[in-house]
Amino acid sequence: MDILRITTAGSVDDGKSTLIGRLLYDTNSITKDKLEALEAASKRKGLNFTDLSLLTDGLIAEREQGITIDVAYIYFSTPSRKYIIADSPGHAEYTRNMITGASTASVFIILIDARQGITEQTRRHFYIASLLRIKEVIVCINKMDLVDYTETIYDKVQNDFQDIIDKIGFDEQQVHFIPVAAKDGDNVVYPSQAMEWYNGPSLLEYLEALSFEKETAQLPARFPVQYVIRPQEDKYHDFRGYAGRLVSGSLKEGDEVMVLPSQRSSKIKSIVRGETYVKETAGNESVIITLDDDIDVSRGNMLVKATENIDQLVTIKATICWMTDAILTTGKMYLLQHGINRIKVKVTAVGAVLDIRTLETAQGKHRFELNDIGEITLKAASPLFADIYEHNPANGNFILIDEFSNNTVAVGIIKG
């Protein structure tokens, strides 16, 4: 049974947590004791209905304020597949948390309050989805019950969103619109009787019908070495293995591989998964690899197929989302974390910064402030074994870290 990873996004109070709660409730994924606790908590809040958003709002501050602060991961399943949903915050100051939730998702559900229409966060979150190259975007126009299930209001929000799709250049075939009322369950799991003018699938029906080809194995092989294994036992006195997670591509016994940065080559002698020797391994599997030749391989090195060599980047052009109140300007120094490697970098140029209101370049702006998205150029102190994100997302992203506070200040994707 396959697993579908989903993230929710949208502005504050658009109903993300309620939508997820309704999915769980209508698929009978809530245990009896948890449902009784939800009913009791709703009564304590003075509500005359069961507040399903409390299922995902686990922090005390979230329950008190009725908002989502941290990313909550929710698991449920149907007879067709398993689901992992990241319920992400809507507040602008928690955009970093939303990016965390979206980073591993295949489906992006963005909610819009039918009364409010498109907001700045709608644009920001959708733009981030396009940067992350998320395969499928579902726009749920929520709270249709509060606008009398009016079709013209739904049409207006859909047309406004289409303008954003056109400006960003996103493939409109990957965007699907559904009118919902999450509080009562209209078009969430079951079709709505109140919106007979909509003849499309409910949200769950649409999710159940989605299928994705597994692309990871077709990507170039990238194996960052996390640990060199040398057992201190006579039985294995000659064993030297390299442990790590194959972030993309596939490797098999006999493949000729190159070690970066030394560029020395050897052939794969064996692959061990757990305690089992296997002939081949595919993307996202953690394994131990041994080589025919006793060459120097250390933590932080990378094994790639000899026919799939990559550039060792020193000058890095990237798109970033800035996630701190501190200002980024040319000349600043940071630590760049790429996989298990951490290197020093200097900002040598600040390029185009996006005006999120117009989705065009902000004129005359040459610095990054909180939640800004745009382009920068970095100079690295040592080579980075990375791919262009568009070609291999699994090996084309990074974070920037303030070397004094150790805080993450930006997430980035590599353009070249």
Number of C-alpha atoms within 10 A of each C-alpha: 9 10 11 19 19 24 28 29 30 29 24 19 17 24 26 30 27 23 27 21 24 25 22 20 17 13 15 13 16 16 11 10 9 11 16 13 15 19 18 15 16 18 14 9 11 9 12 9 11 17 20 23 23 22 22 23 23 15 14 9 12 15 17 10 10 15 21 26 22 22 24 21 15 16 13 15 16 13 7 11 13 15 18 16 23 27 28 28 28 27 17 18 15 17 24 23 20 26 21 16 25 27 16 15 22 17 22 26 24 23 29 30 24 26 16 11 19 19 14 13 20 20 21 24 24 24 19 19 25 19 17 21 16 19 15 23 24 19 24 29 26 28 24 23 18 12 14 11 19 16 15 9 17 22 14 13 19 22 12 12 20 15 11 18 18 11 12 16 10 18 13 12 8 12 16 16 20 21 30 31 25 27 21 14 20 23 25 26 23 16 20 20 10 15 18 11 11 15 10 15 18 21 25 16 15 15 18 16 9 10 9 10 5 8 11 19 17 12 17 23 27 27 30 26 25 19 16 16 14 13 13 10 9 8 8 10 10 11 13 17 21 24 22 22 18 27 24 23 22 23 26 17 17 15 18 19 23 20 23 22 15 12 14 14 19 21 18 18 16 18 23 19 16 10 8 9 13 14 14 15 21 19 23 17 15 17 22 24 26 20 21 13 11 9 12 9 20 15 15 20 21 23 27 26 22 18 12 12 18 17 12 15 16 15 18 23 21 22 23 26 24 24 25 18 12 11 13 20 16 17 13 14 20 22 22 25 18 19 19 12 17 17 15 17 22 18 18 18 18 19 19 20 25 19 16 19 12 12 15 13 14 15 10 8 13 15 17 27 16 18 20 19 24 21 21 26 21 23 18 20 13 14 16 22 23 23 23 20 21 16 13 21 20 22 24 21 24 20 19 25 20 15 13 8 8 11 12 19 23 23 22 25 24 24 18 16
